[in-house]
Amino acid sequence: MPSKRSIVWFRQDLRLRDNPALSAAAQDGDVTPIFILDDDAADEWKIGGASRIWLHHSLEALNASLDGKLSIYSGNALEVLDDIIERTGITGVYWNRCYEPWRIKRDKEIKKRLIEDDIAVHTFNGSLLWEPWQVTKSDGSPYRVFTPFYRKGCLNAAPPRAPLPKPKKIQLVSDEGAHGLVALSLLPTKIRWDETIVNAWRFGEQAATKVLDEFLETGLNGYKQGRNFPAQKNVSRLSPYLRWGEVSPNQAWHAARSVGDNEDVDNFCSELGWREFSYSLLYHFPDLPSKNFQPKFDHFPWEKNDRMLEAWRRGLTGVPIVDAGMRELWRTGYMHNRVRMIVASYLIKNLKIDWREGQKWFWDTLVDADLANNSASWQWVAGSGADAAPYFRIFNPVTQAEKFDHEATYIRENVPELSRLEGKDIFAPWNADEKTLKDAGVTLGENYPRPLVDLKQSREDALAAFRSLKELN
């Protein structure tokens, strides 16, 4: 009797350990592991430039771990699957679920069509600690505030399942009709701007495991407070590995809990809880990436200013902590979370530019660009989202820098033209006297920009705009 042969469709789960779809398929006969780049179905949320770089290298690593048997395709996912099935006699398809609205719609259609063709379809949760429909209020409605979502919903639900081991034996069969990784054209060609990103990271499941282990050993102790300081090592840097599924949230959760029970572990697990909350919001409110969660913000008087938006993107706002963050983003495809909040607040509240402009830029430039996290986080800062920071809570980027980068280590690393400034002058060089600036080699308006806006006045303007909303409601 010939062995049964199934497809394992890798998506946002580029790993062998704790992969429910792969574990189940490996017990059911031969396995053809595949990846499909289905950009057309994504519409406006096609994978961004920095994420494409990450995906390329992650697929390389996954293929190596599968002994070169990963079959890679580009095109309409249903058409690709139909073609493979017709040519190879596949009897079943296994995948781990995704939660973006366009993927949910597409996957439902694919599942229906495959079942109609007598192909067995098996889907699993390989990306979340809890399914979005598992954590709801007693009346079945979704939570809109994080604390009750996490404490009443998540922590009172069944605990996250233990991670699955790598299957002991997988009978791998590749497809000779696959397109191959090069055909995806994930890397830039004309200008190789990806080099600094590649140099900043390690890719793949083995790298993710090492990053998690290093964090548990050297970063978790002091995490609760230290995670706010961009120059300290108390951040996990797991976000891109979680986004691409090179490590699962279950692995991260249980690995942290194995260290012990303390406030640092609790805080790290609650950050995983924020990820769950973002996915819950996206699942229950699929317009989250495009529409204000709070409709009153539909009337907010956003300003369209392409010059200021471009200066923000390039890290040339004249505000050192903002510019440091935006340059770190461009160089590495990543930004420290505290700084993400600072640069977002500056764009939305000091420049009064629509949060969706910032969201789109982060989508294209972050290696961890995740539709749920990105949308929920930008709306949180804007004040328009669920459980949002009030709009009138406006980060002062100078005092934020003085508090969380008090030695200016982060600023000096990312804005080297200011590195010779000392004391408070490096946080607000426009307040320094001419001699101090000259001695430090800084000429405002020439080798470092003057501020785009006055922080105090722009704050007052933002508050006035917010009050106009209250008058409308």
N, C-alpha and C positions, 0 to 999 in steps of 0.2 A: 504494500500500500504506500503510495507517495505521501510524504509528510505534508501536513497543512501548512499554508504560508500566509502570513499576515503582514500588513503594513503597520509600522509605528510611525506616526506623523509627529515629528518634533516641531515645536512652535516656539513657545517661551519657556522651555524646559530643557535646555541644552546640557543635559547631564545624564549619567548612567545610574548613580545612586539616588535613592528616594525618588524614583520616577515610576509612579503607579502604572502608567500605560505600558512602559517597557517591561516592568516586572510581570504584568499579567500576560502580555503577548509572548514573552520568553517561555512561559509554561504551556503555550498552546501550539508550538511547532516552530517552523522557520520564520525568521523575521527579516523584512526588508525595511530598514530605517530610512526615512525620507525627510527632506525639508523643502517647503515650497515658499518662494517669495511671491506673494499674491498682492502686489502693491495696488493694482487697479481697484480692488475691492475696498481698500482703505480710504479712497477718495482724498479728502484734505489731510488725513492723518497718515499719509505715507511715511515710512521710516525716515527720520531726519538724517542729515549728513554725518554727524558725529556717531550716531547710533549705527549707521551703516558700516562705519569703520569697525566698531566693536563687534557687530554681527559677523563680519568677514572673518575676523581672527577667532571668534568663538566657534564658528562652524569649522574652521581648520582644526581647532583643538578637538572638537567633538568627532570629526571624521577620523582623527588619529586614534582616539580612544575606541572607535568602532572598527579598528584595523583597516581603515580605508574603504569601508563598505557603506558609508553614508551617501545616499543618492539625492542629488540637489537639483531643483527645478525652479523655473520662473514662469508665471502665468496664472490663469484662472484655476483655482484649486480644484474645483469639481472636474474640470476638463482634464487636468493632470491626473487626478485619481482615476477617472474613467479609463484613461489611456493605459495607465499602469495595470489596472485590473484586467483590462481586455487582453493585454499582451502576456501577462504572467500568471493568470489563474489565481489571483488573490481571493481568499475567502472571508477575510475579516480586516477591519481597520480599527486601530487603537489610537486614541489621543487624549491628552490632558486639556481640560477646558480653559478657554480664554474668556474675558469678560468685557472687552470693548464692545460697544453696541454694534458696530459693523461686523465684528467677528461672530457675535451671537447670532445675528441674522443669517450670515453666510453658513455657519456651522449647522444651523437648523435645516437649512435647505439641503446641504450636503448629506446630512444624516438621513433625511426623508428619502432622497433619491437613492442612496446606497441600499437602504432597507428595501425599497421597492424592487431593487435589482438582486435581492436575496444575498446581500453582503452584510455580514454581522458587523455592527458598530458598537464599540465599547469606549465610553468616555469616563474620565476620572478627574478628581481634584488634585492637581499637582502644583498649584501656584499660591494657594491661600491656606491659612490656618483654619478658617471657617468659611463655608459657602455664604454668599450674601443673603440667601434666603433662610439661613439657619439662625442668624442673629437679628431678630426683630423684636419689637415690643409685644406685649401680651395680646394686643389686638391684631397683630400681624403687620402693622405699619412699620416702616423703617425708622431707625433712630436718626435724628438730625443734630444731635449734640454728642461729642466724643466721649465725655466721661461716663454717662449712663450706657452708651454703646459698649464701651470696653468693660466697665466694672459690672454692670447688670447683665449685659448681653454676652460678651465674650467669656468673661471669667466664670460665669454661671453655666455656660454651655459645656458640652463634652470637651475635655482637654485636647489640645492638638495631638493628632496621632503621632506615634513614634516614627522616625524616619526608616524607610525601607533600605535594606542593603542592596548593593549592586547584584544583579542576577548572577548566580554562580556559573551558569552556562547559557550562552545565547547563540543559536544557530543563525548566523548572519548570511543573507543573500543580497547582493547588490543588484541594481537594475542597469543593464547596459544602455538603456535608452535615456538615462539621466542627462541633464544639461551640464552639470558641473558648476563648481563655485565661481570660476572666472566669468561664466555667462551671466552671473547676477550683476556684475559691474558695480560692486559695492564701494570700491575705493575710488577716490578722486584721481583723475588722469592728467589734466592739463597742468594744474599746480598741486604738488604733493604736500598739501597743508596738514596731512594726517600724521606726519612724523613726530611732532611733539606730543600728540595724544598717544601714539603707540609707545613712545619712550616713557610715558607716565604710568603705564599699566602692565599687568600680566593678565593673560586671557585664558578662559577655559575653566573646566571643573576643578582640575588640580590646583590651579591658581586660586580659585575661590575658596577651596578648603584651606590653603595656606593663609590666605588673608583672614579668614574666620579664626583660625588657630592663633595667629599673631595678635589679633584684637583681644581674644580671650586672655592671652598671656600678658600683654603689655598695655592694652587700652581700656579694658573693661573696668579695672579698678580706678575709681574716680570719674567714671563716665557721666554720672548725673550732672556734675558741675562742669567737668572738663570739656564736655561736648560743645559748650558755648564758645570756646576759645579757638579761633581758627589756626593758631600757631601750635596748639597742643596736639598730641597724638591720641586723644580720647574719642576718636570717631572710628567707626568700623570700616568705612569705605566699602561697604558691602552692597550699596544701592545698585550699581550696574550689574553685579552678579545676581542679585535678586530679580532685577528687571528681566534679564535674559535667562533666568532659571539655571544658572551654573551652580547655584546653591539654592536650596528651598527654604522657605520661612520655617518649616518644621525643623530642619537641620539647625538653623540659627537659634530658634527658640529652645530646643532641647539641649544644644551645646551650652548656651548661656545658663540655663537652669542647672546643668550639671556642675557648674562652678559653685553654686550655693544660692542661698536666699539672702539678698541684701538689697539696699536701695539702688545700687548701680545695675544689678540684674533686673530688678523690677522696672527701672526706667528704660533700659534697653528693650525689654519685652513690650513695654507700653508704646515704644516707637514702632515696633512691628504691628502693634494694635492700630496706630495711626494709618499705617499702610492698609490694613483691613478696612478701616473706616472709609478711606478714600475709595476703595473698590466697592464697598457697599453703596456709597453715594452714587458712583458711576452706574452701577447696576440698576438701582431704583430710579435714578434721575439721569437718563442717557443724554440729556441736553447739557449736562454739566460743563463740557468743554466749550460750549458756544453761547450759552445763555446765563444771565445773572440768576443765581439761585434765589436771591431776594429780588422780586420784580421791581421794587422801588428804584433800584439802581439803573433800570432801563432809562430813567430820566436824568441820569447824572451828566453834567456838562463836560464831558471829556474834551480835551484839546488835541487837535491833530497838528503835530509839529515834527516833520520828518528830520529836520536838522538836529533837534534835541534827541529824538529817538536814535538816530545814527550815532550821536556822541555817546549815548548810554551803551549802545551795543559795543562800541569800540573801546570802552573804558576811558573816555575823554570828557568826563563830566566836570572835572575840576574838584571833585570830592574824593579824597584819596581812598577811603575804604570801599566806596562804590567802584572806583576804577580798578582797585586791586581785585575785587571779586569778578568783575567782568573780564579782566585780562586772564585771571586764573581759568575762567570758563573757556575762553578761546584757546588757551594754550593746552589745557588738559582734558577738556570735555566734562569738567566737574567743577563744582563750587561748594565750599563749606556751607552747611545748612543755616547757620546764624547769618552768614553773609548773604545767602539767598534771600532771606527775609529783609535784610537791609536794602539790597539793590532793588527788590520788588517794591518796597515801600517808597523808595526814592522815585521810581518811575511813575507809580500810581498817584502818589500824594504830593510830592514836590513838583513833578512835571505835569501831573494831571493827565497822563496818557493812559488810555484804556488798558486794563489788565490783559486783554486778549493779545495785545501786541507783545507784551513780555512773555506770555505763554508760548506764542509762536516761535519767538527767538530761542527760548529754552528748549522747545521741542526739536529744533534743528541743531542745537549746539551741545546738548547734554548727552553723554554716553549712557546715562541712566534715564533718559526721557521715557516717562511712563504716563500714559494718558490719564489714569486715575489720579496718581499723585500730583502730576503737573497741574491738572485742572483744579483739583480741590485746594491745593496749596496757593495758587494764584488768587483764587476767589477768597481764600481765608485772609490773605494779606489785604486784599481790596476791601474787605468788609461786606462783600456781596454774597458770600458763601454760607454754607452750613457751619454752625458753631464758629463763626468768623470772629477775628479780632475786630473790635469796633473800628469804624472808619476813622473816628477821631483819635485813635491810638496811632500816632505817627512817630515812627522811629526817627530820632535825630541821629544822622549818620556820624556826626562828630563825637557825640557822647557815647554812642555805641562803640566806636573805635577806641575811645579812651578807656572804656570799661573792659572790652573783650580782646583788644589787641594793644594793651597798655604799653608794651615795649615797642610797638610798631613793627614787630618782626614780620607779620603777614604783609603789611603795606610795603615794607622795604623789599621783600622778596618779589612782589608783583608790580611795584611802581618804582623801579630803581632810580629814576631821575630825582626822586625825593629822598634818597637814602641818606644824604648828609644832613638833612634837617633833624633837629633834636627837640625833645620835649613836646609841648603841645603844638608847636608849629607844624609838625608833620601831619597832624590830624586836620588842621585848617590853615594851610599855607597862605591863604588870602589875608589872614590876620597878622602875619609876620611882617616885621619892618623890612625896608629895602636892603639894609646892610646884611641882615640875617639871611635873606633870600640870596643875595649876591655871593656871600661867603659859602653858601651851600650849593652854588652853581645853578640856582633856580631862577628863571625869568618867566613870570606869569604871562600867559598869552603867547609865549614863544616855545619854550621846551616843556612847559606844563600849562594846561589851559586854566583860564579863570573860571570860576563856578558858573554853570549855566543859569542858575537862579539863586536868589537870596534865600537861605534856608528858613529864616524866620518869616519872611513875607510870603513865601510859597506855602508855608504851613497855614498861615492865616487865610490864604486864598482857598486852600483845600477845605478848611473848616467851614468857610462861608459857602462853598459849593455843597457841602454835606448838609448844612442848615437849609439850603434851598430845597433839598429833597424832603426834609421833614415838613416844610411848609406845603409841599404838594400832597402829602399824605394825611 
